[in-house]
C-alpha cells in the first residue's frame, strides 16, 4: 500500500512501523576481535552486507551446554555455545544451505534443517573454558553425537567444522 493511500492515522502507524523495521535490520557493531562473519542470504547486517560477531556478541545470544563424546577427544566433554538456530534468527537468515568455512579454508555444507535441533551449537567453550585455535576454537560446530546414533556418522562429523570463521547462507 502506498503512503498516499493511507489515512493520517494509518500514515503515522506506517511510518512508525517503517522506522522500527529499518532499525531491526541493523546489528550492533563488534567492539572486540571479530571471530565470525556471516554473509549471503541474511537480512540483518552490521558491516557492509555482512554480520560480524565478536565473542561477547555471540555469548549475548545465550549459551547452552551439550555434553557428549566426540571422535576427536577422549571421554565425554561439555561444550557451551550458541544454538545454531539462534544465530540464524539473529541475522535473519532465509536460505536453505549453510556453507561453513574454517581458518584453514576447509568448507562444509549443512542443511538449514540441521539447526532445528537446538542442541546443534556453535561451541565457544569446552568444559567451561574459552576455546582457542589450538583447541579447535574459537568456534566449533557441535552436534549432540550421543543423543542419536545417526549423528555418529561421517555425514555429521564432516559438518562439524572447527576453527569456524565464516558462514555463508545460500
C-alpha positions in Angstrom: 0.0 0.0 0.0 1.4 3.4 -0.9 1.7 6.2 1.7 -0.7 8.4 -0.4 -3.5 5.8 0.1 -3.3 5.9 3.9 -5.4 8.0 6.3 -3.4 10.3 8.6 -3.6 7.8 11.5 -2.6 4.9 9.2 0.2 7.0 7.8 1.7 7.6 11.2 1.4 3.9 12.0 3.0 3.0 8.6 5.9 5.4 9.2 6.4 4.2 12.8 6.5 0.6 11.6 8.9 1.5 8.8 11.3 3.1 11.4 11.1 0.0 13.6 11.7 -2.3 10.7 14.7 -0.4 9.5 16.3 -0.3 12.9 15.6 -4.0 13.5 17.8 -4.9 10.5 20.9 -3.5 11.9 23.0 -5.4 14.4 25.3 -3.7 16.9 28.9 -3.4 15.7 31.6 -5.7 17.2 33.8 -4.0 19.8 36.3 -6.9 20.2 38.1 -9.1 17.7 35.7 -10.4 15.1 35.6 -14.2 15.3 32.7 -14.9 13.0 31.4 -13.3 9.8 28.0 -14.3 8.3 27.1 -13.4 4.8 24.8 -14.4 1.9 21.0 -14.5 2.3 20.7 -12.5 5.5 18.6 -9.5 6.4 20.4 -8.2 9.5 23.9 -6.8 9.0 26.4 -4.6 10.8 29.4 -4.2 8.4 28.6 -3.8 4.8 26.4 -6.7 3.7 27.8 -9.0 6.4 27.0 -9.7 10.1 30.2 -9.7 12.1 30.4 -11.0 15.7 33.0 -10.8 18.4 32.9 -13.4 21.3 30.8 -11.1 23.6 28.1 -10.7 20.9 27.9 -14.4 20.4 27.7 -15.1 24.1 25.0 -12.4 24.5 22.8 -14.6 22.3 22.7 -17.1 25.1 24.8 -20.2 25.6 23.5 -23.8 26.1 25.5 -26.8 27.2 25.9 -30.0 25.2 27.5 -32.9 27.0 28.7 -35.6 24.5 31.6 -37.7 23.4 33.2 -36.8 20.1 35.6 -38.7 17.8 38.2 -36.0 18.4 38.6 -36.3 22.2 38.7 -39.0 24.8 35.7 -39.3 27.0 32.6 -37.1 27.5 33.0 -33.3 27.3 30.7 -30.4 27.9 30.6 -27.8 25.2 28.9 -24.5 25.7 27.7 -22.4 22.8 25.1 -20.6 20.9 22.3 -22.7 19.4 22.9 -22.5 15.6 19.2 -21.8 15.1 19.6 -18.7 17.4 22.4 -17.3 15.3 20.4 -17.8 12.1 17.4 -16.0 13.7 19.7 -13.1 14.8 21.0 -12.5 11.3 17.6 -13.0 9.6 18.8 -16.0 7.5 16.5 -17.1 4.8 18.4 -19.7 2.8 18.3 -23.5 2.5 22.0 -24.3 2.9 24.8 -23.1 5.2 28.4 -23.2 4.0 30.8 -23.1 6.8 34.5 -22.0 6.3 37.3 -22.7 8.7 40.5 -20.9 9.3 42.4 -23.4 7.1 39.7 -22.9 4.3 38.0 -26.2 5.0 34.4 -26.0 3.9 31.3 -27.9 4.6 27.6 -27.6 3.6 25.0 -28.0 6.2 21.2 -28.1 5.5 19.4 -25.4 7.5 17.1 -28.2 8.7 20.0 -29.4 10.9 19.8 -26.3 13.0 16.2 -27.0 14.2 17.8 -29.3 16.8 18.6 -26.6 19.4 21.4 -28.9 20.6 23.4 -28.2 17.5 25.6 -25.4 18.7 28.4 -23.1 17.8 30.6 -24.1 20.7 32.7 -21.3 22.3 33.7 -23.2 25.5 35.0 -26.6 26.3 34.4 -27.7 29.9 33.8 -24.1 30.9 37.0 -22.7 29.3 37.0 -20.4 26.1 38.1 -22.5 23.1 41.3 -21.3 21.5 42.6 -22.1 18.0 44.8 -24.9 19.3 41.7 -26.5 20.9 39.6 -26.4 17.6 38.2 -22.9 18.5 37.4 -20.2 18.8 34.2 -21.7 17.3 33.4 -25.4 16.8 30.1 -26.7 15.4 29.0 -29.5 17.8 26.1 -31.9 17.3 24.8 -33.9 20.3 26.5 -37.0 19.0 25.4 -39.2 21.9 21.8 -38.3 21.6 21.1 -40.1 18.4 23.1 -42.9 16.6 22.6 -41.1 13.3 24.8 -38.3 14.5 27.7 -40.7 14.9 28.4 -40.8 11.2 30.8 -39.3 8.7 28.0 -37.1 7.4 27.6 -35.2 10.7 31.3 -35.4 11.6 32.2 -33.6 8.3 29.6 -30.9 9.1 31.3 -30.3 12.5 33.6 -27.5 11.3 36.2 -26.5 13.9 38.1 -23.2 13.8 35.0 -21.8 12.2 35.4 -18.3 10.9 32.8 -17.7 8.2 29.2 -18.8 7.5 27.6 -18.2 4.1 23.8 -18.6 3.8 22.7 -19.9 0.4 
